[in-house]
Amino acid sequence: MLPDAVQFAVLFRGEIMSKGLGALVFVVGVAGLSYWGSKVQAVAMEDQITSAAEAVTAATVHPLDLTVSGRDITVSGFADTEAERDTLAAALDAVRGRRVVNLDGITILPEIAPYETALAKSADGSMAATGYAPSEAAKAELVAAGLPLDALPLGHGAPAGWAEAMAAGGAALAPLDQGSFSLTGDTLTLAGQAATPVEDEAARAALDGQGDYETVVAIDVTDPGIVDFGLDYDAMTGFSLAGILPEGLSLDKVAAALGADVTAGELGSTFAALPGAEAALTALRPVLGLVETLSFKGANAGLSAKVEALAGLDPEAVAAALGKALGPDVGLAVMPGAAAPENGTRRTLPFTGATQMAYDGGWIALPAFEVSKQQCAERAMARVAETPIQFVTGSAELDPVSLVVLNDLAGIMMLCTEGAGMTVTIGGHTDAEGDDASNYVLSAARARSVRDALAARGVPAGRMIAIGYGETEPIADNETEEGRAQNRRTTFEWPN
């Protein structure tokens, strides 16, 4: 057991050590709390300054980069003017708790006067831009719409409605084959090349609504939609075609419609249509034997034909035949033809290859074949099978459309009646509709009309006999319209 003095010393030392440790713990705790408090307070202050500064920069025209470090504010980006930067500085200076405001990173945009932004569209469809844009946000919106403005530098001074005007300019260039658009101050200028008036109108319409700007437009139209062509025909030289053809019509189609070669002059084409042009050309083909010359014109307003009748033909009859073939929508003028030369003069037409002989001031087509009873009958019947002789309904009056076939038949008859003893029987036939006696009278009258028409063309009247058969010799069923049409016919026979 330790002596009392020693025990007391030990106890006293322990008490001293315990009190010292407590004091140390207290000091360390107070210091820790102070450090923690200062750190939390600094973070809260930085957050508060950041929030206030963001509210200030969010209201600017141009997006700004903001950094807050402790209580120091640093901003970079663009401002339109010095005044705008000063306003920004004042607003940031007013932020509670801030220490330093650094705006050295703010760039003042150059003042552009007059403000200009331009677009150019190439023939390949690509587009380029030059000039300035007022802000990155405005650029991004138009780039998203397909305009190549992303590389443009920023500049201050853009007029109000710049973005809308540039969007309208891009829309105006879209329908053009190539062109340019510029915004210069308060003037919008559009120039370029349009394929047709449709694209021209669309480009102009795209600029509508830009009322605050003066608009200047200069567009050349490649195809203005003008139809203007002429087809000329001469019995001795054939066809020639020149001018601007409507959509769907070509040199090959014209030749196919006419069934003949066509010499091409200077030809162009347009998108504009001309309804009925090809049909009218096709309708000309069977009646060209009635004309000496023809000038057939096509324009946007319609079709017209100016004709010189074949020598020896009644112009009124030619006009009636052409009018029926072409229809009422084709303007028609028919002039009398010059008299043919002296009887017996011959010529060969390049269009048909047919040979014609002058007779009594007119022309008669002369076929080329060896005359015989069989050949004469076959040639005559083949011709009327190709183009039947027609009469005005219910009468013996010849329809003007039969002028061509009568001219051709006259040539066959003249050739076939030249030989000794060669005569032709012209038979008139009707269908079974109506009274038997009336049909007989009508058929006889029609046969005489054909005989008289051929005699007027130089066929010797004494070599032709006209007989009416009425409905007695049908070749088809009279119960159908098709059959009745076949029974209404004119026949030619050589009995000797």
C-alpha positions as CSV (number, residue, x, y, z in Angstrom):
1,M,0.0,0.0,0.0
2,L,1.3,3.5,-1.1
3,P,1.9,6.1,1.6
4,D,-0.8,8.7,1.8
5,A,1.5,11.4,0.3
6,V,2.1,9.4,-2.8
7,Q,-1.6,8.6,-3.1
8,F,-2.5,12.3,-2.9
9,A,0.0,13.2,-5.6
10,V,-1.3,10.6,-8.0
11,L,-4.9,11.7,-7.5
12,F,-4.0,15.4,-7.9
13,R,-2.1,14.7,-11.1
14,G,-5.1,12.8,-12.6
15,E,-7.5,15.6,-11.8
16,I,-5.2,18.1,-13.5
17,M,-4.9,15.9,-16.6
18,S,-8.7,15.4,-16.8
19,K,-9.4,19.1,-16.6
20,G,-6.8,19.8,-19.3
21,L,-8.3,17.3,-21.7
22,G,-11.8,18.8,-21.2
23,A,-10.5,22.2,-22.0
24,L,-8.8,20.9,-25.2
25,V,-12.0,19.2,-26.3
26,F,-13.9,22.4,-25.8
27,V,-11.5,24.5,-27.8
28,V,-11.4,22.1,-30.7
29,G,-15.2,21.9,-30.8
30,V,-15.6,25.7,-30.8
31,A,-13.1,26.0,-33.7
32,G,-14.8,23.2,-35.7
33,L,-18.2,24.9,-35.3
34,S,-16.8,28.2,-36.5
35,Y,-15.2,26.6,-39.6
36,W,-18.4,24.7,-40.5
37,G,-20.5,27.8,-40.1
38,S,-18.3,29.9,-42.3
39,K,-18.3,27.3,-45.1
40,V,-22.1,26.9,-45.1
41,Q,-22.5,30.6,-45.0
42,A,-20.2,31.1,-48.0
43,V,-22.0,28.4,-50.1
44,A,-25.4,29.9,-49.3
45,M,-24.1,33.4,-50.2
46,E,-22.7,32.1,-53.6
47,D,-26.0,30.5,-54.4
48,Q,-27.9,33.6,-53.6
49,I,-25.6,35.8,-55.8
50,T,-25.8,33.2,-58.6
51,S,-29.6,33.2,-58.6
52,A,-29.8,37.0,-58.6
53,A,-27.1,37.3,-61.4
54,E,-28.9,34.7,-63.5
55,A,-32.1,36.6,-63.2
56,V,-30.3,39.7,-64.6
57,T,-28.6,37.9,-67.5
58,A,-31.7,36.0,-68.5
59,A,-33.3,39.3,-69.5
60,T,-30.6,40.2,-72.0
61,V,-31.0,40.0,-75.8
62,H,-28.0,37.7,-76.3
63,P,-27.4,34.6,-74.1
64,L,-24.5,35.2,-71.7
65,D,-22.0,32.9,-70.0
66,L,-22.2,33.5,-66.2
67,T,-19.7,32.4,-63.6
68,V,-20.0,33.1,-59.8
69,S,-17.0,32.3,-57.7
70,G,-17.6,33.1,-54.0
71,R,-19.0,36.6,-54.3
72,D,-17.3,37.4,-57.6
73,I,-19.4,37.6,-60.8
74,T,-17.8,37.1,-64.3
75,V,-19.9,37.4,-67.5
76,S,-18.9,36.9,-71.1
77,G,-20.8,37.1,-74.4
78,F,-22.3,39.8,-76.7
79,A,-24.1,43.1,-76.2
80,D,-25.6,45.2,-79.0
81,T,-24.3,48.5,-77.5
82,E,-22.2,50.1,-74.8
83,A,-25.4,51.3,-73.2
84,E,-26.7,47.7,-73.1
85,R,-23.4,46.6,-71.4
86,D,-23.7,49.5,-68.9
87,T,-27.2,48.6,-68.1
88,L,-26.1,45.0,-67.5
89,A,-23.2,46.2,-65.3
90,A,-25.5,48.4,-63.2
91,A,-28.0,45.5,-62.7
92,L,-25.2,43.1,-61.6
93,D,-23.7,45.8,-59.3
94,A,-27.0,45.9,-57.5
95,V,-26.8,42.2,-56.7
96,R,-26.7,41.9,-52.9
97,G,-23.6,40.4,-51.4
98,R,-21.5,40.5,-54.7
99,R,-17.9,41.6,-54.4
100,V,-16.5,42.0,-57.9
101,V,-18.3,42.2,-61.3
102,N,-16.1,41.4,-64.3
103,L,-17.6,42.2,-67.7
104,D,-14.3,42.1,-69.7
105,G,-15.6,39.1,-71.6
106,I,-18.6,41.2,-73.1
107,T,-18.1,42.0,-76.8
108,I,-19.9,44.9,-78.3
109,L,-21.4,44.0,-81.7
110,P,-20.5,46.2,-84.6
111,E,-23.1,48.7,-85.8
112,I,-24.2,47.7,-89.4
113,A,-25.8,50.4,-91.5
114,P,-27.5,49.7,-93.7
115,Y,-28.1,46.2,-92.3
116,E,-27.7,43.5,-94.9
117,T,-28.3,39.8,-95.1
118,A,-28.5,38.0,-98.4
119,L,-29.3,34.5,-99.7
120,A,-28.3,33.0,-103.1
121,K,-29.7,29.9,-104.7
122,S,-27.7,28.1,-107.3
123,A,-29.0,26.1,-110.3
124,D,-28.2,22.9,-108.4
125,G,-30.5,23.9,-105.6
126,S,-27.8,24.7,-103.1
127,M,-28.0,27.9,-101.1
128,A,-25.5,30.2,-99.5
129,A,-25.8,33.3,-97.2
130,T,-23.8,36.4,-96.7
131,G,-24.1,39.5,-94.4
132,Y,-25.0,39.6,-90.7
133,A,-27.5,38.1,-88.3
134,P,-28.7,39.9,-85.2
135,S,-28.5,37.1,-82.7
136,E,-27.6,33.4,-82.3
137,A,-31.2,32.6,-81.3
138,A,-32.5,34.2,-84.5
139,K,-29.9,32.3,-86.6
140,A,-30.7,29.0,-85.0
141,E,-34.4,29.4,-85.7
142,L,-33.8,30.0,-89.4
143,V,-31.2,27.3,-89.7
144,A,-33.7,24.9,-88.3
145,A,-36.0,26.1,-91.1
146,G,-33.3,25.2,-93.7
147,L,-31.6,28.5,-94.3
148,P,-27.7,28.4,-94.2
149,L,-27.2,31.2,-91.8
150,D,-25.2,29.4,-89.2
151,A,-21.8,30.8,-90.3
152,L,-23.0,34.5,-90.4
153,P,-21.3,36.9,-88.0
154,L,-23.5,38.9,-85.6
155,G,-24.1,42.5,-86.1
156,H,-26.2,45.2,-84.5
157,G,-28.8,47.2,-86.3
158,A,-31.2,44.6,-87.8
159,P,-34.6,46.1,-88.7
160,A,-37.7,44.9,-86.8
161,G,-39.1,41.7,-88.3
162,W,-35.6,40.6,-89.6
163,A,-36.3,36.9,-88.9
164,E,-39.7,37.0,-90.5
165,A,-38.4,38.8,-93.6
166,M,-35.5,36.3,-94.0
167,A,-37.9,33.3,-93.6
168,A,-40.1,34.9,-96.4
169,G,-37.0,35.3,-98.6
170,G,-36.1,31.7,-98.2
171,A,-39.7,30.7,-99.1
172,A,-39.6,33.0,-102.1
173,L,-36.4,31.3,-103.4
174,A,-37.8,27.8,-103.0
175,P,-39.9,27.7,-106.2
176,L,-37.2,29.4,-108.3
177,D,-34.7,27.5,-110.4
178,Q,-32.0,30.0,-109.2
179,G,-32.0,33.4,-107.7
180,S,-31.0,35.8,-104.9
181,F,-32.8,37.5,-102.0
182,S,-31.4,40.4,-100.0
183,L,-32.5,42.4,-97.0
184,T,-30.8,45.8,-97.1
185,G,-32.1,48.3,-94.6
186,D,-35.8,48.4,-95.1
187,T,-35.8,47.0,-98.7
188,L,-36.3,43.4,-99.7
189,T,-35.0,42.5,-103.2
190,L,-35.8,39.2,-105.0
191,A,-34.4,38.3,-108.4
192,G,-34.1,35.0,-110.2
193,Q,-35.3,32.5,-112.8
194,A,-38.7,30.8,-112.7
195,A,-39.6,27.9,-114.8
196,T,-43.2,29.0,-115.4
197,P,-45.6,31.7,-114.3
198,V,-46.8,29.3,-111.6
199,E,-43.4,29.4,-109.9
200,D,-43.1,33.2,-110.5
201,E,-46.5,33.7,-108.7
202,A,-45.5,31.5,-105.8
203,A,-42.2,33.3,-105.3
204,R,-44.0,36.7,-105.3
205,A,-46.7,35.5,-103.0
206,A,-44.1,34.3,-100.4
207,L,-43.1,38.0,-99.9
208,D,-46.7,39.1,-99.2
209,G,-47.3,40.4,-95.7
210,Q,-43.9,42.1,-95.4
211,G,-45.6,45.5,-95.1
212,D,-42.8,47.3,-93.3
213,Y,-40.4,46.7,-96.1
214,E,-40.2,48.1,-99.6
215,T,-40.2,45.1,-102.0
216,V,-38.4,44.9,-105.3
217,V,-38.9,41.8,-107.5
218,A,-37.3,41.0,-110.8
219,I,-38.0,37.4,-112.0
220,D,-37.4,36.1,-115.5
221,V,-39.8,33.3,-116.5
222,T,-38.2,30.6,-118.7
223,D,-41.5,29.3,-120.0
224,P,-44.2,32.0,-119.9
225,G,-46.8,29.5,-121.0
226,I,-47.4,31.0,-124.5
227,V,-48.7,28.7,-127.2
228,D,-47.8,30.0,-130.7
229,F,-47.3,27.5,-133.5
230,G,-48.1,27.3,-137.2
231,L,-48.6,24.3,-139.4
232,D,-48.4,25.2,-143.1
233,Y,-49.4,22.8,-145.9
234,D,-49.0,23.1,-149.6
235,A,-50.3,20.4,-151.9
236,M,-47.0,20.5,-153.8
237,T,-44.5,20.9,-151.0
238,G,-46.2,19.1,-148.0
239,F,-46.1,20.2,-144.3
240,S,-43.9,22.4,-142.3
241,L,-44.2,23.2,-138.6
242,A,-42.7,26.0,-136.5
243,G,-43.3,27.8,-133.2
244,I,-44.1,26.9,-129.6
245,L,-46.0,23.7,-129.1
246,P,-48.4,23.1,-126.2
247,E,-47.8,20.5,-123.6
248,G,-48.2,17.0,-124.9
249,L,-47.7,18.0,-128.6
250,S,-44.5,17.3,-130.4
251,L,-43.2,17.1,-134.0
252,D,-43.6,13.3,-133.9
253,K,-47.2,13.5,-132.7
254,V,-48.1,16.1,-135.3
255,A,-46.6,13.8,-138.0
256,A,-48.5,10.8,-136.6
257,A,-51.8,12.7,-136.5
258,L,-51.4,13.8,-140.1
259,G,-49.9,10.5,-141.3
260,A,-47.2,12.3,-143.2
261,D,-43.7,13.6,-142.9
262,V,-43.5,17.1,-141.4
263,T,-40.5,19.5,-142.0
264,A,-39.5,21.1,-138.7
265,G,-38.7,24.8,-138.4
266,E,-37.6,26.4,-135.2
267,L,-39.6,24.6,-132.5
268,G,-40.1,25.1,-128.8
269,S,-42.5,23.9,-126.2
270,T,-44.5,25.2,-123.2
271,F,-46.1,23.8,-120.2
272,A,-49.4,25.4,-121.2
273,A,-52.0,23.0,-122.7
274,L,-54.1,23.5,-125.7
275,P,-57.0,21.0,-125.6
276,G,-58.2,19.6,-128.9
277,A,-55.0,20.4,-130.9
278,E,-54.0,16.8,-131.6
279,A,-57.6,15.8,-132.3
280,A,-58.0,18.7,-134.8
281,L,-54.8,17.7,-136.6
282,T,-56.1,14.1,-136.8
283,A,-59.4,15.4,-138.2
284,L,-57.5,17.3,-140.9
285,R,-56.0,14.2,-142.4
286,P,-59.0,12.9,-144.3
287,V,-60.0,16.3,-145.7
288,L,-56.7,17.6,-146.9
289,G,-57.6,16.4,-150.4
290,L,-60.0,19.4,-150.5
291,V,-57.3,22.1,-150.0
292,E,-54.5,23.6,-152.1
293,T,-52.9,25.4,-149.1
294,L,-53.6,25.4,-145.4
295,S,-52.3,27.6,-142.5
296,F,-53.2,26.0,-139.2
297,K,-52.5,28.1,-136.2
298,G,-52.4,27.3,-132.5
299,A,-52.4,29.9,-129.7
300,N,-53.5,30.1,-126.1
301,A,-56.9,31.6,-127.3
302,G,-57.5,28.5,-129.5
303,L,-57.1,27.0,-132.9
304,S,-57.7,28.5,-136.4
305,A,-57.3,27.4,-140.0
306,K,-57.0,29.5,-143.1
307,V,-57.6,27.4,-146.2
308,E,-57.3,27.8,-150.0
309,A,-59.8,25.4,-151.6
310,L,-58.6,23.0,-154.2
311,A,-59.1,24.4,-157.7
312,G,-62.6,23.6,-159.1
313,L,-64.2,23.0,-155.7
314,D,-66.9,25.2,-154.2
315,P,-65.4,27.1,-151.3
316,E,-68.7,26.9,-149.3
317,A,-68.7,23.1,-149.7
318,V,-65.1,22.9,-148.7
319,A,-65.9,25.1,-145.6
320,A,-68.8,22.8,-144.7
321,A,-66.6,19.7,-145.0
322,L,-63.7,21.2,-143.0
323,G,-66.1,22.7,-140.4
324,K,-67.7,19.3,-139.8
325,A,-64.3,17.6,-139.5
326,L,-62.7,20.2,-137.2
327,G,-65.7,21.1,-135.1
328,P,-67.0,24.5,-134.0
329,D,-64.1,25.3,-131.7
330,V,-61.6,25.8,-134.6
331,G,-61.9,29.2,-136.3
332,L,-62.1,28.6,-140.1
333,A,-61.7,30.7,-143.2
334,V,-61.9,29.2,-146.7
335,M,-60.9,31.1,-149.8
336,P,-61.5,30.0,-153.4
337,G,-58.5,28.4,-155.1
338,A,-56.8,29.5,-158.3
339,A,-58.1,27.7,-161.4
340,A,-56.1,24.7,-162.4
341,P,-54.1,24.9,-165.6
342,E,-55.3,23.6,-169.0
343,N,-57.0,20.2,-169.2
344,G,-54.8,17.2,-169.1
345,T,-52.0,18.8,-167.0
346,R,-50.8,16.4,-164.4
347,R,-49.0,16.7,-161.0
348,T,-48.0,14.3,-158.2
349,L,-48.7,15.3,-154.6
350,P,-45.8,14.6,-152.2
351,F,-48.3,14.3,-149.2
352,T,-50.3,11.3,-150.7
353,G,-48.2,10.4,-153.7
354,A,-51.4,10.7,-155.8
355,T,-51.3,12.0,-159.3
356,Q,-53.8,14.6,-160.3
357,M,-55.0,15.8,-163.7
358,A,-56.4,19.2,-164.5
359,Y,-59.9,19.2,-165.8
360,D,-62.3,22.1,-166.4
361,G,-60.4,24.3,-164.0
362,G,-60.1,21.7,-161.2
363,W,-58.0,18.8,-160.2
364,I,-59.0,15.1,-160.4
365,A,-57.0,12.4,-158.7
366,L,-55.8,9.8,-161.1
367,P,-55.1,6.3,-159.8
368,A,-52.4,4.1,-161.2
369,F,-53.5,0.5,-162.0
370,E,-54.2,-1.7,-165.0
371,V,-57.8,-1.2,-166.1
372,S,-60.0,-4.3,-165.9
373,K,-63.5,-5.0,-164.8
374,Q,-62.3,-6.6,-161.6
375,Q,-59.7,-3.9,-160.8
376,C,-62.1,-1.1,-161.4
377,A,-64.7,-2.6,-159.2
378,E,-62.2,-3.5,-156.4
379,R,-60.6,0.0,-156.5
380,A,-63.9,1.8,-156.4
381,M,-65.4,-0.3,-153.6
382,A,-62.2,-0.2,-151.6
383,R,-62.3,3.6,-151.7
384,V,-65.9,3.8,-150.5
385,A,-65.1,1.2,-147.8
386,E,-62.4,3.5,-146.5
387,T,-64.6,6.6,-146.6
388,P,-68.3,5.9,-147.3
389,I,-70.3,8.4,-149.4
390,Q,-72.6,10.2,-147.0
391,F,-75.8,12.1,-147.6
392,V,-77.8,14.6,-145.6
393,T,-80.2,12.6,-143.4
394,G,-83.4,11.6,-145.2
395,S,-82.4,13.2,-148.5
396,A,-80.3,12.7,-151.6
397,E,-78.1,15.8,-151.0
398,L,-74.5,14.8,-150.7
399,D,-72.8,15.6,-147.4
400,P,-69.9,18.0,-147.9
401,V,-67.6,15.5,-146.1
402,S,-67.9,13.3,-149.2
403,L,-66.1,15.8,-151.5
404,V,-62.8,14.0,-151.0
405,V,-64.0,10.5,-151.8
406,L,-66.0,11.8,-154.8
407,N,-62.8,13.4,-156.2
408,D,-60.9,10.2,-155.8
409,L,-63.8,8.2,-157.3
410,A,-63.9,10.6,-160.3
411,G,-60.3,9.7,-161.1
412,I,-61.0,6.0,-160.9
413,M,-64.1,6.4,-163.1
414,M,-62.3,8.5,-165.7
415,L,-59.6,5.9,-166.0
416,C,-62.0,2.9,-166.0
417,T,-64.4,4.4,-168.6
418,E,-61.7,5.3,-171.1
419,G,-61.7,1.8,-172.5
420,A,-64.2,0.9,-175.2
421,G,-67.4,-0.5,-173.8
422,M,-66.5,0.2,-170.2
423,T,-69.6,1.4,-168.2
424,V,-70.2,1.6,-164.5
425,T,-73.4,0.9,-162.6
426,I,-73.9,3.2,-159.6
427,G,-76.2,1.5,-157.1
428,G,-78.0,3.3,-154.3
429,H,-79.0,1.1,-151.2
430,T,-81.0,1.9,-148.0
431,D,-81.7,0.1,-144.8
432,A,-85.1,-1.4,-144.0
433,E,-86.4,1.5,-141.9
434,G,-89.5,3.2,-143.3
435,D,-91.7,2.5,-146.3
436,D,-90.4,0.2,-149.1
437,A,-91.4,2.5,-151.9
438,S,-90.0,5.5,-150.2
439,N,-86.7,3.7,-149.7
440,Y,-86.6,2.8,-153.4
441,V,-87.2,6.4,-154.5
442,L,-84.5,7.7,-152.0
443,S,-81.9,5.1,-153.1
444,A,-82.5,6.0,-156.8
445,A,-82.2,9.7,-156.1
446,R,-78.9,9.1,-154.2
447,A,-77.5,7.1,-157.0
448,R,-78.3,9.9,-159.4
449,S,-76.7,12.5,-157.1
450,V,-73.4,10.4,-157.1
451,R,-73.6,10.1,-160.9
452,D,-74.1,13.8,-161.4
453,A,-71.3,14.7,-159.0
454,L,-68.9,12.4,-160.9
455,A,-70.1,13.9,-164.2
456,A,-69.4,17.3,-162.9
457,R,-65.8,16.2,-162.3
458,G,-65.3,15.1,-165.9
459,V,-66.5,11.5,-166.0
460,P,-68.5,10.9,-169.2
461,A,-72.2,10.8,-168.2
462,G,-73.0,8.3,-170.9
463,R,-70.7,5.8,-169.3
464,M,-72.6,5.8,-165.9
465,I,-75.9,4.2,-165.0
466,A,-77.6,5.1,-161.8
467,I,-79.9,2.5,-160.2
468,G,-81.8,2.5,-156.9
469,Y,-82.2,-0.8,-155.1
470,G,-83.9,0.4,-152.0
471,E,-83.7,-2.1,-149.2
472,T,-83.8,-5.2,-151.4
473,E,-80.1,-6.1,-151.2
474,P,-79.0,-6.0,-147.5
475,I,-75.5,-7.1,-146.6
476,A,-76.0,-7.0,-142.8
477,D,-78.8,-7.4,-140.2
478,N,-81.3,-4.6,-140.3
479,E,-82.2,-5.3,-136.6
480,T,-79.1,-3.5,-135.4
481,E,-77.9,0.1,-136.0
482,E,-74.5,-1.2,-137.1
483,G,-76.1,-3.5,-139.6
484,R,-78.4,-0.7,-140.9
485,A,-75.4,1.6,-141.3
486,Q,-73.7,-1.0,-143.5
487,N,-76.8,-1.4,-145.6
488,R,-76.9,2.3,-146.4
489,R,-74.3,2.3,-149.1
490,T,-73.3,3.2,-152.7
491,T,-71.9,0.4,-154.9
492,F,-70.0,0.5,-158.2
493,E,-70.1,-2.4,-160.7
494,W,-68.8,-2.9,-164.2
495,P,-71.2,-5.2,-166.0
496,N,-69.2,-5.3,-169.2
